[in-house]
């Protein structure tokens, strides 16, 4: 079993992801800054817990790929072995 998170933290994370989901990335430091900009949370530990949980969820979401998505290896005519000349 994983760590349990406070209900307050989970509720805030859900609200922030629903409203500002496109502003968050897989980088904790960036998410910490975004949480500081869009909220009035003055507690540093609470802000860090929220940013950490958001980062965890964004990373987990980015690792899940749709089944019908094709990688560059499976697309015909794409050769990744030789980079183009600049």
PDB file of N, CA, C and O in Angstrom:
ATOM      1  N   UNK A   1       0.834  -1.182   0.000  1.00  0.00           N
ATOM      2  CA  UNK A   1       0.000   0.000   0.000  1.00  0.00           C
ATOM      3  C   UNK A   1       0.876   1.241   0.000  1.00  0.00           C
ATOM      4  O   UNK A   1       1.957   1.253   0.589  1.00  0.00           O
ATOM      5  N   UNK A   2       0.407   2.267  -0.656  1.00  0.00           N
ATOM      6  CA  UNK A   2       1.143   3.524  -0.741  1.00  0.00           C
ATOM      7  C   UNK A   2       0.828   4.441   0.415  1.00  0.00           C
ATOM      8  O   UNK A   2       0.045   4.100   1.302  1.00  0.00           O
ATOM      9  N   UNK A   3       1.439   5.599   0.398  1.00  0.00           N
ATOM     10  CA  UNK A   3       1.174   6.594   1.428  1.00  0.00           C
ATOM     11  C   UNK A   3      -0.226   7.151   1.263  1.00  0.00           C
ATOM     12  O   UNK A   3      -0.714   7.352   0.150  1.00  0.00           O
ATOM     13  N   UNK A   4      -0.846   7.391   2.379  1.00  0.00           N
ATOM     14  CA  UNK A   4      -2.158   8.040   2.304  1.00  0.00           C
ATOM     15  C   UNK A   4      -1.945   9.550   2.358  1.00  0.00           C
ATOM     16  O   UNK A   4      -1.102  10.039   3.110  1.00  0.00           O
ATOM     17  N   UNK A   5      -2.690  10.260   1.580  1.00  0.00           N
ATOM     18  CA  UNK A   5      -2.586  11.713   1.540  1.00  0.00           C
ATOM     19  C   UNK A   5      -3.802  12.301   2.242  1.00  0.00           C
ATOM     20  O   UNK A   5      -4.893  11.731   2.223  1.00  0.00           O
ATOM     21  N   UNK A   6      -3.590  13.423   2.845  1.00  0.00           N
ATOM     22  CA  UNK A   6      -4.683  14.091   3.536  1.00  0.00           C
ATOM     23  C   UNK A   6      -5.779  14.435   2.536  1.00  0.00           C
ATOM     24  O   UNK A   6      -5.499  14.782   1.389  1.00  0.00           O
ATOM     25  N   UNK A   7      -7.001  14.339   2.970  1.00  0.00           N
ATOM     26  CA  UNK A   7      -8.141  14.630   2.115  1.00  0.00           C
ATOM     27  C   UNK A   7      -8.077  16.065   1.588  1.00  0.00           C
ATOM     28  O   UNK A   7      -8.452  16.328   0.445  1.00  0.00           O
ATOM     29  N   UNK A   8      -7.602  16.989   2.423  1.00  0.00           N
ATOM     30  CA  UNK A   8      -7.474  18.384   2.000  1.00  0.00           C
ATOM     31  C   UNK A   8      -6.524  18.508   0.810  1.00  0.00           C
ATOM     32  O   UNK A   8      -6.822  19.212  -0.155  1.00  0.00           O
ATOM     33  N   UNK A   9      -5.386  17.827   0.879  1.00  0.00           N
ATOM     34  CA  UNK A   9      -4.409  17.868  -0.207  1.00  0.00           C
ATOM     35  C   UNK A   9      -5.004  17.297  -1.484  1.00  0.00           C
ATOM     36  O   UNK A   9      -4.864  17.891  -2.553  1.00  0.00           O
ATOM     37  N   UNK A  10      -5.663  16.158  -1.386  1.00  0.00           N
ATOM     38  CA  UNK A  10      -6.258  15.524  -2.566  1.00  0.00           C
ATOM     39  C   UNK A  10      -7.326  16.415  -3.196  1.00  0.00           C
ATOM     40  O   UNK A  10      -7.411  16.523  -4.419  1.00  0.00           O
ATOM     41  N   UNK A  11      -8.123  17.039  -2.368  1.00  0.00           N
ATOM     42  CA  UNK A  11      -9.195  17.903  -2.872  1.00  0.00           C
ATOM     43  C   UNK A  11      -8.618  19.119  -3.606  1.00  0.00           C
ATOM     44  O   UNK A  11      -9.107  19.493  -4.673  1.00  0.00           O
ATOM     45  N   UNK A  12      -7.587  19.728  -3.038  1.00  0.00           N
ATOM     46  CA  UNK A  12      -6.958  20.884  -3.669  1.00  0.00           C
ATOM     47  C   UNK A  12      -6.304  20.473  -4.981  1.00  0.00           C
ATOM     48  O   UNK A  12      -6.424  21.184  -5.979  1.00  0.00           O
ATOM     49  N   UNK A  13      -5.615  19.338  -4.995  1.00  0.00           N
ATOM     50  CA  UNK A  13      -4.960  18.854  -6.213  1.00  0.00           C
ATOM     51  C   UNK A  13      -5.980  18.608  -7.310  1.00  0.00           C
ATOM     52  O   UNK A  13      -5.749  18.972  -8.463  1.00  0.00           O
ATOM     53  N   UNK A  14      -7.098  18.000  -6.969  1.00  0.00           N
ATOM     54  CA  UNK A  14      -8.136  17.730  -7.971  1.00  0.00           C
ATOM     55  C   UNK A  14      -8.672  19.034  -8.552  1.00  0.00           C
ATOM     56  O   UNK A  14      -8.844  19.149  -9.765  1.00  0.00           O
ATOM     57  N   UNK A  15      -8.933  20.008  -7.700  1.00  0.00           N
ATOM     58  CA  UNK A  15      -9.422  21.301  -8.185  1.00  0.00           C
ATOM     59  C   UNK A  15      -8.405  21.990  -9.098  1.00  0.00           C
ATOM     60  O   UNK A  15      -8.768  22.522 -10.147  1.00  0.00           O
ATOM     61  N   UNK A  16      -7.137  21.978  -8.698  1.00  0.00           N
ATOM     62  CA  UNK A  16      -6.105  22.631  -9.499  1.00  0.00           C
ATOM     63  C   UNK A  16      -5.901  21.939 -10.845  1.00  0.00           C
ATOM     64  O   UNK A  16      -5.740  22.608 -11.866  1.00  0.00           O
ATOM     65  N   UNK A  17      -5.907  20.608 -10.853  1.00  0.00           N
ATOM     66  CA  UNK A  17      -5.725  19.890 -12.108  1.00  0.00           C
ATOM     67  C   UNK A  17      -6.920  20.077 -13.042  1.00  0.00           C
ATOM     68  O   UNK A  17      -6.754  20.153 -14.260  1.00  0.00           O
ATOM     69  N   UNK A  18      -8.118  20.152 -12.472  1.00  0.00           N
ATOM     70  CA  UNK A  18      -9.300  20.374 -13.308  1.00  0.00           C
ATOM     71  C   UNK A  18      -9.275  21.760 -13.947  1.00  0.00           C
ATOM     72  O   UNK A  18      -9.623  21.923 -15.116  1.00  0.00           O
ATOM     73  N   UNK A  19      -8.859  22.755 -13.166  1.00  0.00           N
ATOM     74  CA  UNK A  19      -8.916  24.130 -13.648  1.00  0.00           C
ATOM     75  C   UNK A  19      -7.664  24.560 -14.407  1.00  0.00           C
ATOM     76  O   UNK A  19      -7.765  25.284 -15.397  1.00  0.00           O
ATOM     77  N   UNK A  20      -6.485  24.124 -13.960  1.00  0.00           N
ATOM     78  CA  UNK A  20      -5.217  24.584 -14.537  1.00  0.00           C
ATOM     79  C   UNK A  20      -4.331  23.420 -14.997  1.00  0.00           C
ATOM     80  O   UNK A  20      -3.107  23.539 -14.973  1.00  0.00           O
ATOM     81  N   UNK A  21      -4.908  22.333 -15.401  1.00  0.00           N
ATOM     82  CA  UNK A  21      -4.155  21.128 -15.748  1.00  0.00           C
ATOM     83  C   UNK A  21      -3.084  21.322 -16.794  1.00  0.00           C
ATOM     84  O   UNK A  21      -2.052  20.652 -16.751  1.00  0.00           O
ATOM     85  N   UNK A  22      -3.308  22.231 -17.742  1.00  0.00           N
ATOM     86  CA  UNK A  22      -2.341  22.437 -18.812  1.00  0.00           C
ATOM     87  C   UNK A  22      -1.099  23.208 -18.359  1.00  0.00           C
ATOM     88  O   UNK A  22      -0.114  23.257 -19.095  1.00  0.00           O
ATOM     89  N   UNK A  23      -1.121  23.798 -17.189  1.00  0.00           N
ATOM     90  CA  UNK A  23       0.031  24.579 -16.699  1.00  0.00           C
ATOM     91  C   UNK A  23       1.044  23.726 -15.945  1.00  0.00           C
ATOM     92  O   UNK A  23       2.147  24.188 -15.656  1.00  0.00           O
ATOM     93  N   UNK A  24       0.680  22.480 -15.622  1.00  0.00           N
ATOM     94  CA  UNK A  24       1.562  21.625 -14.827  1.00  0.00           C
ATOM     95  C   UNK A  24       2.376  20.704 -15.715  1.00  0.00           C
ATOM     96  O   UNK A  24       1.936  20.305 -16.793  1.00  0.00           O
ATOM     97  N   UNK A  25       3.585  20.369 -15.239  1.00  0.00           N
ATOM     98  CA  UNK A  25       4.479  19.501 -15.998  1.00  0.00           C
ATOM     99  C   UNK A  25       4.972  18.378 -15.086  1.00  0.00           C
ATOM    100  O   UNK A  25       4.458  18.180 -13.986  1.00  0.00           O
ATOM    101  N   UNK A  26       5.976  17.653 -15.567  1.00  0.00           N
ATOM    102  CA  UNK A  26       6.548  16.567 -14.766  1.00  0.00           C
ATOM    103  C   UNK A  26       7.693  17.056 -13.882  1.00  0.00           C
ATOM    104  O   UNK A  26       8.356  16.248 -13.232  1.00  0.00           O
ATOM    105  N   UNK A  27       7.932  18.366 -13.848  1.00  0.00           N
ATOM    106  CA  UNK A  27       9.005  18.949 -13.052  1.00  0.00           C
ATOM    107  C   UNK A  27       8.442  19.514 -11.748  1.00  0.00           C
ATOM    108  O   UNK A  27       7.595  20.407 -11.761  1.00  0.00           O
ATOM    109  N   UNK A  28       8.924  18.981 -10.624  1.00  0.00           N
ATOM    110  CA  UNK A  28       8.424  19.390  -9.321  1.00  0.00           C
ATOM    111  C   UNK A  28       8.657  20.879  -9.061  1.00  0.00           C
ATOM    112  O   UNK A  28       7.757  21.569  -8.581  1.00  0.00           O
ATOM    113  N   UNK A  29       9.853  21.381  -9.373  1.00  0.00           N
ATOM    114  CA  UNK A  29      10.178  22.780  -9.101  1.00  0.00           C
ATOM    115  C   UNK A  29       9.257  23.728  -9.865  1.00  0.00           C
ATOM    116  O   UNK A  29       8.802  24.731  -9.316  1.00  0.00           O
ATOM    117  N   UNK A  30       8.982  23.412 -11.128  1.00  0.00           N
ATOM    118  CA  UNK A  30       8.063  24.235 -11.921  1.00  0.00           C
ATOM    119  C   UNK A  30       6.655  24.182 -11.337  1.00  0.00           C
ATOM    120  O   UNK A  30       5.980  25.208 -11.246  1.00  0.00           O
ATOM    121  N   UNK A  31       6.213  22.991 -10.943  1.00  0.00           N
ATOM    122  CA  UNK A  31       4.875  22.850 -10.367  1.00  0.00           C
ATOM    123  C   UNK A  31       4.752  23.610  -9.057  1.00  0.00           C
ATOM    124  O   UNK A  31       3.693  24.151  -8.742  1.00  0.00           O
ATOM    125  N   UNK A  32       5.841  23.648  -8.294  1.00  0.00           N
ATOM    126  CA  UNK A  32       5.845  24.390  -7.032  1.00  0.00           C
ATOM    127  C   UNK A  32       5.631  25.884  -7.298  1.00  0.00           C
ATOM    128  O   UNK A  32       4.894  26.551  -6.572  1.00  0.00           O
ATOM    129  N   UNK A  33       6.279  26.399  -8.340  1.00  0.00           N
ATOM    130  CA  UNK A  33       6.108  27.809  -8.695  1.00  0.00           C
ATOM    131  C   UNK A  33       4.684  28.090  -9.172  1.00  0.00           C
ATOM    132  O   UNK A  33       4.089  29.104  -8.808  1.00  0.00           O
ATOM    133  N   UNK A  34       4.147  27.188  -9.984  1.00  0.00           N
ATOM    134  CA  UNK A  34       2.787  27.381 -10.500  1.00  0.00           C
ATOM    135  C   UNK A  34       1.776  27.359  -9.362  1.00  0.00           C
ATOM    136  O   UNK A  34       0.860  28.180  -9.332  1.00  0.00           O
ATOM    137  N   UNK A  35       1.932  26.427  -8.425  1.00  0.00           N
ATOM    138  CA  UNK A  35       1.014  26.367  -7.274  1.00  0.00           C
ATOM    139  C   UNK A  35       1.105  27.662  -6.480  1.00  0.00           C
ATOM    140  O   UNK A  35       0.084  28.177  -6.024  1.00  0.00           O
ATOM    141  N   UNK A  36       2.305  28.194  -6.307  1.00  0.00           N
ATOM    142  CA  UNK A  36       2.470  29.458  -5.600  1.00  0.00           C
ATOM    143  C   UNK A  36       1.826  30.628  -6.320  1.00  0.00           C
ATOM    144  O   UNK A  36       1.325  31.553  -5.680  1.00  0.00           O
ATOM    145  N   UNK A  37       1.836  30.596  -7.653  1.00  0.00           N
ATOM    146  CA  UNK A  37       1.252  31.693  -8.437  1.00  0.00           C
ATOM    147  C   UNK A  37      -0.280  31.673  -8.433  1.00  0.00           C
ATOM    148  O   UNK A  37      -0.915  32.725  -8.353  1.00  0.00           O
ATOM    149  N   UNK A  38      -0.867  30.488  -8.519  1.00  0.00           N
ATOM    150  CA  UNK A  38      -2.318  30.415  -8.711  1.00  0.00           C
ATOM    151  C   UNK A  38      -3.092  30.203  -7.421  1.00  0.00           C
ATOM    152  O   UNK A  38      -4.323  30.179  -7.442  1.00  0.00           O
ATOM    153  N   UNK A  39      -2.400  30.048  -6.302  1.00  0.00           N
ATOM    154  CA  UNK A  39      -3.099  29.874  -5.028  1.00  0.00           C
ATOM    155  C   UNK A  39      -2.608  30.906  -4.020  1.00  0.00           C
ATOM    156  O   UNK A  39      -1.642  31.631  -4.259  1.00  0.00           O
ATOM    157  N   UNK A  40      -3.296  30.947  -2.900  1.00  0.00           N
ATOM    158  CA  UNK A  40      -2.887  31.837  -1.811  1.00  0.00           C
ATOM    159  C   UNK A  40      -2.348  31.041  -0.627  1.00  0.00           C
ATOM    160  O   UNK A  40      -2.421  31.492   0.516  1.00  0.00           O
ATOM    161  N   UNK A  41      -1.811  29.861  -0.902  1.00  0.00           N
ATOM    162  CA  UNK A  41      -1.291  28.998   0.158  1.00  0.00           C
ATOM    163  C   UNK A  41       0.017  29.586   0.673  1.00  0.00           C
ATOM    164  O   UNK A  41       0.957  29.781  -0.097  1.00  0.00           O
ATOM    165  N   UNK A  42       0.081  29.866   1.956  1.00  0.00           N
ATOM    166  CA  UNK A  42       1.285  30.441   2.553  1.00  0.00           C
ATOM    167  C   UNK A  42       2.125  29.383   3.267  1.00  0.00           C
ATOM    168  O   UNK A  42       3.283  29.634   3.601  1.00  0.00           O
ATOM    169  N   UNK A  43       1.552  28.212   3.501  1.00  0.00           N
ATOM    170  CA  UNK A  43       2.263  27.133   4.164  1.00  0.00           C
ATOM    171  C   UNK A  43       3.172  26.419   3.164  1.00  0.00           C
ATOM    172  O   UNK A  43       2.696  25.793   2.217  1.00  0.00           O
ATOM    173  N   UNK A  44       4.485  26.520   3.383  1.00  0.00           N
ATOM    174  CA  UNK A  44       5.436  25.893   2.471  1.00  0.00           C
ATOM    175  C   UNK A  44       5.290  24.361   2.438  1.00  0.00           C
ATOM    176  O   UNK A  44       5.332  23.787   1.349  1.00  0.00           O
ATOM    177  N   UNK A  45       5.121  23.682   3.566  1.00  0.00           N
ATOM    178  CA  UNK A  45       4.944  22.226   3.501  1.00  0.00           C
ATOM    179  C   UNK A  45       3.685  21.804   2.732  1.00  0.00           C
ATOM    180  O   UNK A  45       3.713  20.827   1.983  1.00  0.00           O
ATOM    181  N   UNK A  46       2.592  22.535   2.915  1.00  0.00           N
ATOM    182  CA  UNK A  46       1.371  22.201   2.195  1.00  0.00           C
ATOM    183  C   UNK A  46       1.554  22.450   0.698  1.00  0.00           C
ATOM    184  O   UNK A  46       1.136  21.630  -0.120  1.00  0.00           O
ATOM    185  N   UNK A  47       2.172  23.564   0.334  1.00  0.00           N
ATOM    186  CA  UNK A  47       2.429  23.851  -1.076  1.00  0.00           C
ATOM    187  C   UNK A  47       3.290  22.768  -1.702  1.00  0.00           C
ATOM    188  O   UNK A  47       3.027  22.337  -2.825  1.00  0.00           O
ATOM    189  N   UNK A  48       4.323  22.321  -0.982  1.00  0.00           N
ATOM    190  CA  UNK A  48       5.204  21.281  -1.504  1.00  0.00           C
ATOM    191  C   UNK A  48       4.487  19.940  -1.629  1.00  0.00           C
ATOM    192  O   UNK A  48       4.716  19.205  -2.590  1.00  0.00           O
ATOM    193  N   UNK A  49       3.623  19.614  -0.671  1.00  0.00           N
ATOM    194  CA  UNK A  49       2.853  18.360  -0.768  1.00  0.00           C
ATOM    195  C   UNK A  49       1.928  18.395  -1.974  1.00  0.00           C
ATOM    196  O   UNK A  49       1.794  17.403  -2.691  1.00  0.00           O
ATOM    197  N   UNK A  50       1.292  19.539  -2.195  1.00  0.00           N
ATOM    198  CA  UNK A  50       0.379  19.685  -3.336  1.00  0.00           C
ATOM    199  C   UNK A  50       1.167  19.578  -4.645  1.00  0.00           C
ATOM    200  O   UNK A  50       0.761  18.854  -5.553  1.00  0.00           O
ATOM    201  N   UNK A  51       2.283  20.290  -4.745  1.00  0.00           N
ATOM    202  CA  UNK A  51       3.100  20.243  -5.962  1.00  0.00           C
ATOM    203  C   UNK A  51       3.643  18.837  -6.198  1.00  0.00           C
ATOM    204  O   UNK A  51       3.703  18.376  -7.338  1.00  0.00           O
ATOM    205  N   UNK A  52       4.032  18.170  -5.143  1.00  0.00           N
ATOM    206  CA  UNK A  52       4.544  16.800  -5.272  1.00  0.00           C
ATOM    207  C   UNK A  52       3.491  15.829  -5.745  1.00  0.00           C
ATOM    208  O   UNK A  52       3.760  14.972  -6.586  1.00  0.00           O
ATOM    209  N   UNK A  53       2.294  15.958  -5.209  1.00  0.00           N
ATOM    210  CA  UNK A  53       1.207  15.061  -5.619  1.00  0.00           C
ATOM    211  C   UNK A  53       0.797  15.349  -7.063  1.00  0.00           C
ATOM    212  O   UNK A  53       0.506  14.422  -7.819  1.00  0.00           O
ATOM    213  N   UNK A  54       0.771  16.620  -7.449  1.00  0.00           N
ATOM    214  CA  UNK A  54       0.456  16.977  -8.835  1.00  0.00           C
ATOM    215  C   UNK A  54       1.514  16.384  -9.766  1.00  0.00           C
ATOM    216  O   UNK A  54       1.177  15.817 -10.806  1.00  0.00           O
ATOM    217  N   UNK A  55       2.788  16.511  -9.399  1.00  0.00           N
ATOM    218  CA  UNK A  55       3.867  15.972 -10.218  1.00  0.00           C
ATOM    219  C   UNK A  55       3.714  14.468 -10.372  1.00  0.00           C
ATOM    220  O   UNK A  55       3.882  13.927 -11.464  1.00  0.00           O
ATOM    221  N   UNK A  56       3.392  13.794  -9.270  1.00  0.00           N
ATOM    222  CA  UNK A  56       3.215  12.340  -9.314  1.00  0.00           C
ATOM    223  C   UNK A  56       2.094  11.960 -10.275  1.00  0.00           C
ATOM    224  O   UNK A  56       2.238  11.017 -11.053  1.00  0.00           O
ATOM    225  N   UNK A  57       0.990  12.681 -10.226  1.00  0.00           N
ATOM    226  CA  UNK A  57      -0.149  12.369 -11.091  1.00  0.00           C
ATOM    227  C   UNK A  57       0.147  12.681 -12.555  1.00  0.00           C
ATOM    228  O   UNK A  57      -0.254  11.928 -13.443  1.00  0.00           O
ATOM    229  N   UNK A  58       0.846  13.783 -12.812  1.00  0.00           N
ATOM    230  CA  UNK A  58       1.179  14.157 -14.197  1.00  0.00           C
ATOM    231  C   UNK A  58       2.150  13.134 -14.789  1.00  0.00           C
ATOM    232  O   UNK A  58       2.008  12.748 -15.949  1.00  0.00           O
ATOM    233  N   UNK A  59       3.128  12.696 -14.009  1.00  0.00           N
ATOM    234  CA  UNK A  59       4.078  11.685 -14.489  1.00  0.00           C
ATOM    235  C   UNK A  59       3.345  10.388 -14.787  1.00  0.00           C
ATOM    236  O   UNK A  59       3.578   9.765 -15.823  1.00  0.00           O
ATOM    237  N   UNK A  60       2.469   9.979 -13.893  1.00  0.00           N
ATOM    238  CA  UNK A  60       1.716   8.742 -14.113  1.00  0.00           C
ATOM    239  C   UNK A  60       0.843   8.852 -15.354  1.00  0.00           C
ATOM    240  O   UNK A  60       0.719   7.891 -16.113  1.00  0.00           O
ATOM    241  N   UNK A  61       0.241  10.008 -15.562  1.00  0.00           N
ATOM    242  CA  UNK A  61      -0.614  10.207 -16.734  1.00  0.00           C
ATOM    243  C   UNK A  61       0.200  10.205 -18.012  1.00  0.00           C
ATOM    244  O   UNK A  61      -0.257   9.691 -19.033  1.00  0.00           O
ATOM    245  N   UNK A  62       1.410  10.775 -17.975  1.00  0.00           N
ATOM    246  CA  UNK A  62       2.236  10.839 -19.181  1.00  0.00           C
ATOM    247  C   UNK A  62       2.803   9.477 -19.549  1.00  0.00           C
ATOM    248  O   UNK A  62       3.136   9.250 -20.712  1.00  0.00           O
ATOM    249  N   UNK A  63       2.922   8.565 -18.591  1.00  0.00           N
ATOM    250  CA  UNK A  63       3.438   7.230 -18.873  1.00  0.00           C
ATOM    251  C   UNK A  63       2.391   6.345 -19.529  1.00  0.00           C
ATOM    252  O   UNK A  63       2.739   5.351 -20.166  1.00  0.00           O
ATOM    253  N   UNK A  64       1.130   6.684 -19.387  1.00  0.00           N
ATOM    254  CA  UNK A  64       0.048   5.920 -19.992  1.00  0.00           C
ATOM    255  C   UNK A  64      -0.133   6.431 -21.410  1.00  0.00           C
ATOM    256  O   UNK A  64      -0.473   7.595 -21.620  1.00  0.00           O
ATOM    257  N   UNK A  65       0.093   5.563 -22.376  1.00  0.00           N
ATOM    258  CA  UNK A  65      -0.047   5.952 -23.783  1.00  0.00           C
ATOM    259  C   UNK A  65      -1.257   5.250 -24.365  1.00  0.00           C
ATOM    260  O   UNK A  65      -1.545   4.108 -24.005  1.00  0.00           O
ATOM    261  N   UNK A  66      -1.954   5.905 -25.245  1.00  0.00           N
ATOM    262  CA  UNK A  66      -3.074   5.246 -25.905  1.00  0.00           C
ATOM    263  C   UNK A  66      -2.587   4.054 -26.716  1.00  0.00           C
ATOM    264  O   UNK A  66      -1.483   4.073 -27.260  1.00  0.00           O
ATOM    265  N   UNK A  67      -3.416   3.013 -26.794  1.00  0.00           N
ATOM    266  CA  UNK A  67      -3.020   1.796 -27.503  1.00  0.00           C
ATOM    267  C   UNK A  67      -2.865   2.030 -29.001  1.00  0.00           C
ATOM    268  O   UNK A  67      -2.073   1.348 -29.651  1.00  0.00           O
ATOM    269  N   UNK A  68      -3.600   2.970 -29.551  1.00  0.00           N
ATOM    270  CA  UNK A  68      -3.550   3.186 -30.983  1.00  0.00           C
ATOM    271  C   UNK A  68      -2.461   4.170 -31.397  1.00  0.00           C
ATOM    272  O   UNK A  68      -2.298   4.436 -32.588  1.00  0.00           O
ATOM    273  N   UNK A  69      -1.711   4.718 -30.439  1.00  0.00           N
ATOM    274  CA  UNK A  69      -0.631   5.642 -30.784  1.00  0.00           C
ATOM    275  C   UNK A  69       0.543   4.848 -31.334  1.00  0.00           C
ATOM    276  O   UNK A  69       0.878   3.784 -30.812  1.00  0.00           O
ATOM    277  N   UNK A  70       1.164   5.361 -32.383  1.00  0.00           N
ATOM    278  CA  UNK A  70       2.285   4.687 -33.000  1.00  0.00           C
ATOM    279  C   UNK A  70       3.571   5.394 -32.617  1.00  0.00           C
ATOM    280  O   UNK A  70       3.641   6.622 -32.590  1.00  0.00           O
ATOM    281  N   UNK A  71       4.590   4.592 -32.318  1.00  0.00           N
ATOM    282  CA  UNK A  71       5.892   5.187 -32.066  1.00  0.00           C
ATOM    283  C   UNK A  71       6.580   5.406 -33.404  1.00  0.00           C
ATOM    284  O   UNK A  71       6.132   4.888 -34.427  1.00  0.00           O
ATOM    285  N   UNK A  72       7.654   6.164 -33.402  1.00  0.00           N
ATOM    286  CA  UNK A  72       8.347   6.460 -34.658  1.00  0.00           C
ATOM    287  C   UNK A  72       8.959   5.205 -35.258  1.00  0.00           C
ATOM    288  O   UNK A  72       9.210   5.155 -36.462  1.00  0.00           O
ATOM    289  N   UNK A  73       9.203   4.180 -34.428  1.00  0.00           N
ATOM    290  CA  UNK A  73       9.760   2.934 -34.935  1.00  0.00           C
ATOM    291  C   UNK A  73       8.750   2.166 -35.775  1.00  0.00           C
ATOM    292  O   UNK A  73       9.130   1.461 -36.710  1.00  0.00           O
ATOM    293  N   UNK A  74       7.474   2.294 -35.451  1.00  0.00           N
ATOM    294  CA  UNK A  74       6.473   1.513 -36.154  1.00  0.00           C
ATOM    295  C   UNK A  74       5.889   2.245 -37.354  1.00  0.00           C
ATOM    296  O   UNK A  74       5.096   1.667 -38.098  1.00  0.00           O
ATOM    297  N   UNK A  75       6.263   3.500 -37.558  1.00  0.00           N
ATOM    298  CA  UNK A  75       5.763   4.252 -38.702  1.00  0.00           C
ATOM    299  C   UNK A  75       6.673   3.953 -39.893  1.00  0.00           C
ATOM    300  O   UNK A  75       7.891   4.108 -39.809  1.00  0.00           O
ATOM    301  N   UNK A  76       6.081   3.534 -40.978  1.00  0.00           N
ATOM    302  CA  UNK A  76       6.867   3.201 -42.156  1.00  0.00           C
ATOM    303  C   UNK A  76       7.475   4.460 -42.760  1.00  0.00           C
ATOM    304  O   UNK A  76       6.847   5.518 -42.784  1.00  0.00           O
ATOM    305  N   UNK A  77       8.695   4.333 -43.243  1.00  0.00           N
ATOM    306  CA  UNK A  77       9.353   5.442 -43.907  1.00  0.00           C
ATOM    307  C   UNK A  77      10.126   6.359 -42.974  1.00  0.00           C
ATOM    308  O   UNK A  77      10.796   7.279 -43.441  1.00  0.00           O
ATOM    309  N   UNK A  78      10.052   6.136 -41.675  1.00  0.00           N
ATOM    310  CA  UNK A  78      10.785   6.976 -40.728  1.00  0.00           C
ATOM    311  C   UNK A  78      12.031   6.227 -40.312  1.00  0.00           C
ATOM    312  O   UNK A  78      11.954   5.110 -39.801  1.00  0.00           O
ATOM    313  N   UNK A  79      13.165   6.837 -40.528  1.00  0.00           N
ATOM    314  CA  UNK A  79      14.438   6.215 -40.173  1.00  0.00           C
ATOM    315  C   UNK A  79      15.129   7.106 -39.142  1.00  0.00           C
ATOM    316  O   UNK A  79      15.615   8.188 -39.468  1.00  0.00           O
ATOM    317  N   UNK A  80      15.164   6.635 -37.893  1.00  0.00           N
ATOM    318  CA  UNK A  80      15.757   7.420 -36.809  1.00  0.00           C
ATOM    319  C   UNK A  80      17.254   7.186 -36.672  1.00  0.00           C
ATOM    320  O   UNK A  80      17.901   7.856 -35.867  1.00  0.00           O
ATOM    321  N   UNK A  81      17.825   6.256 -37.435  1.00  0.00           N
ATOM    322  CA  UNK A  81      19.224   5.900 -37.248  1.00  0.00           C
ATOM    323  C   UNK A  81      20.173   6.967 -37.791  1.00  0.00           C
ATOM    324  O   UNK A  81      21.284   7.098 -37.278  1.00  0.00           O
ATOM    325  N   UNK A  82      19.781   7.732 -38.806  1.00  0.00           N
ATOM    326  CA  UNK A  82      20.638   8.724 -39.407  1.00  0.00           C
ATOM    327  C   UNK A  82      20.000  10.099 -39.254  1.00  0.00           C
ATOM    328  O   UNK A  82      19.015  10.390 -39.933  1.00  0.00           O
ATOM    329  N   UNK A  83      20.545  10.972 -38.364  1.00  0.00           N
ATOM    330  CA  UNK A  83      19.937  12.295 -38.183  1.00  0.00           C
ATOM    331  C   UNK A  83      20.126  13.158 -39.423  1.00  0.00           C
ATOM    332  O   UNK A  83      21.113  12.985 -40.138  1.00  0.00           O
ATOM    333  N   UNK A  84      19.221  14.071 -39.695  1.00  0.00           N
ATOM    334  CA  UNK A  84      19.337  14.927 -40.877  1.00  0.00           C
ATOM    335  C   UNK A  84      20.491  15.903 -40.721  1.00  0.00           C
ATOM    336  O   UNK A  84      20.862  16.279 -39.610  1.00  0.00           O
ATOM    337  N   UNK A  85      21.060  16.312 -41.870  1.00  0.00           N
ATOM    338  CA  UNK A  85      22.140  17.294 -41.862  1.00  0.00           C
ATOM    339  C   UNK A  85      21.597  18.680 -41.603  1.00  0.00           C
ATOM    340  O   UNK A  85      20.480  19.000 -42.010  1.00  0.00           O
ATOM    341  N   UNK A  86      22.373  19.500 -40.934  1.00  0.00           N
ATOM    342  CA  UNK A  86      21.920  20.863 -40.642  1.00  0.00           C
ATOM    343  C   UNK A  86      22.607  21.846 -41.507  1.00  0.00           C
ATOM    344  O   UNK A  86      22.351  23.045 -41.402  1.00  0.00           O
TER     345      UNK A  86
END
